[in-house]
Amino acid sequence: MLLRNARISRGDGTVVDLQIDDGRIVSIVAAGSVPPGTPPESADELDAGGRWVSPGLWDNHVHASQWALIAKRLDLSFVTSARQAAELVGEALAAGVAIEPGQAFVASGFRDGLWPDAPTLEVLDTASGGIPVVLISADLHAVWLNSAALDLYGHRGHPSGLLVEDPAFEITQQLNAVPVDVLDSWLVDAGHAAAARGVVGVVDLEMAWNLESWQRRMGNGFDSLRVEFGIYSEHLERAIELGLRTGDVILPLLTVGRFKVITDGSLNTRTAFCYDEYPGMEGEQHAHGMLTVQPAELLPRMRAARQAGIESSVHAIGDHATSLALDAFEELDGGGRIEHAQLVSTTDIRRFAELGVTASVQPDHAMDDRDVAEKFWAGRTGRAFPLRALLDAGAQLALGSDAPVSPLDPWVTIAAAVGRTRDGLAPWHPEQAITMREALAASTRTTVAVGEPADLIVTDNDPDALAATQLRDVVVLATLLGGRVTHSVL
């Protein structure tokens, strides 16, 4: 591949040609220095027309199957009450939605943290009749079922139909069990959509054994993204027996990722494990949230993974859960990642840097959660999504979306990190904003330099020079993965 007439982001504006061979940049020379067709004579050419070339973007936290499935489900992300959610379900069912025998009607995206009414069996049963209905929360940590669905999934007698954490995950996994050829085709479409936003790679943390799934998909033609797949507790022993190690290359686009363990819940579900009680839940059993893996269980699992060459990614959203995760990493002499780190104690911010623990954060969640955080984390939101504080302490950031919780679109992620605002609202804790350059560094894995992988994007403007208000609307004109075009409108 020869990428002609490009300006390198953060460069001096000189127009250059990039020669690419065997997936890497082999030379960067003044534009026009390489005669057409040489070398090699069979090279494809792409003319950037003086536009800007930057490193391709990574999404460091994705649930791939659920990301593909959500586009096929009723969207409840905008609803403001339990009654409105139930009414929309009723309207969809009345319209004659086809539901296979033994299956449920599924809707996704509800956030009940600020609803004036609680999800109840009565309101959902009234709207849905005897058809099994499952509503999945936006944060994926809760499901709301009607009576017919409770019967279908073995939870008859549950008082409200609102299940959280492990029972919710179990139901979601059953709902994801669509025919593999169907799901794989949807993932191909989703992969192309991601490439059109400049994505060259994702960290897939789907709650499943994903090795053979991705081998099959790539064997059948999925070629738009690099994929780094995670390993959950129930599959850790299997991964160790297979000799898998973090960073191992299974296929040219498929790499072994990290051991993922979920230690607490989420803010919207009020299950993130915090030092302080949630307002209105004082004295209740889970007033501080839910610690789903105790420290006595967490450390042995992480140690077994580390000894086998598999690094850990620990889900921790509440400040107490984050402290406990850092304690475990300290016992292992550091390294690894904490996923989310949404609320962090002031004394723990420096520990990320001291222990070499990467903070894998999803900045757009701050835009979704700002109001619910002010309600349930009142007085503490100055250390919620503390990107600036983490970087100033010397910690490493890795940005992502947690798709489908937020859109798989790094420009949305970067805009939230840089601007701390959305929808015309005043910036939320702007003192925790980071610069465009810092956000790009946390969203890329390569640079535009000789010897680097040719994972590249082409845009009209230098992304490094854009204002926060411009970032969500960036148009990616071309995406190259190892020098191969995965998206182009040039």
Steps between C-alpha positions, in 0.01 A plus 500: 500500500614853423317774691568818306473870584441473875585733788597329825304605807716698745751548219617815326237483226736367233321289239654152484457157346492193725623172355351194668619142463414187695263700718755758616615847400833452321568860395364852536627729223412832343185482290575398142835343586371151424421452129155347438506122510841461668591319720336251511338519160183333625443755778157653541489877532278728706517875457434693822482826307696696760286378789625385838613150595496381863535169685196273488278496809439227756197443720644344814175360643228343284242224545501394137198269480277735698629789290378319187170391659389835637426638155233229462316582826248761612691806626400627845794732557283811493217392732447691824275269701409136552153568368635651176729200448212258551275696264761488223531125546122468481488703179771285340319180593168636375667575166552127454871447567595143407618297800617141470340243734693473824666836441447843656447845357812701585554874542821675609638818646283599796648707784278499807725688742303824465157359415210632713349149511665165564504208256233257618342179382158660497583779255687268260241221521220745423675615183619162376236243594626143483786562256844461665676837510856584609631855527879536527643800680740734320784401734429126443490436876123462533207343318132568553272202425125454493336198662508292181874563461564419866335163439696448179839569659442323832435793735130450575393683813747787477319796657587778253645332193813718529807276522853636542859380457559123457135399441472784249819392323374143474178611332683735265729217390198286418351784299824529304474140383389577145615275214872548449470574129249775574707655779817477294337681209384776735853530636636541147261793453595645839868465416458697179313771692786521747759524222302790355567685827873433478511196727777249430471287814279406794545327833210254511385431855189303410402261781570183306782274384600701196803324354322265260229759429751750365699231319179401323403857418839588360512173312170599340619842393481742796798723421413857592648514854772364720349316797650439842271260689449478875475191722253470790533305826298203380740460207830582669601139564424413137714788377787394726477139379521625140810699587347832400694808608413868478634635172518166320408537132245235404426637152635811328206702639433297816692534827459357850391770741459507877323317778182698573344479845198706610526598867207740541194631319415836343386848598162497327413167658630633836723196535841667452681427828569825685630613838185710549143373503265585215245765596165341575657157561649567843504192718402261220700187424665649191496865603864533393446311174601143430843343516452204268848350549655515845872587535571148629372366167635774275868476585541123441332529161721791398811322628417185303451710187824695554701181553365369169594820316147644487466857626185608687234760425288559808156661470470752784262797487450605864783656701514213750508238222780696332700508824465124541605439140809716550578306818495178297728644233736619774523144632602394147762778471285710269412497132164425341191716449195617686194529281280807557654657816203737502532611863850505647614598849747787500765285666454229234558724198877499550497122559408442135832654397703349785375150420508535122126425478330638189167678549272377222229766503189577293465882500159510331356321804568822689262678263233233550552482876554860605150546645473160664851547642402832654208323665670184627861618529416848630804690622741254337461568129821704487679165504263328257661419164817675624691494171708815564593391850605155381721638224652763728587223746685319221244227431433356156153533346330271248175641364202301377123494467376186680281459189209455488479711821642793301543518123800323352635827369837625630413856396210494747736360763770759429250787494374404845855476637604837357181702542322328794173606341226390260164624379585866559535462878765676703816291538481262796805533722710654223802487732514127415515559123807389306651635180431375150856369474463306825165355394641388164796338674257304717304394190786385275778240508724612215654812351545619142867410460723269301486148637160546663190296402308675225183537709401844380210738452456797267296807604437845358658671800784427738315339795758643738386851405124447540290653777295274726179619335622374162602150599169314487454610139838393364464329162746218439577494130709182504613230741794269433565184698851373444503702179177344374204732447205407725307822433535775242298784352803654330 
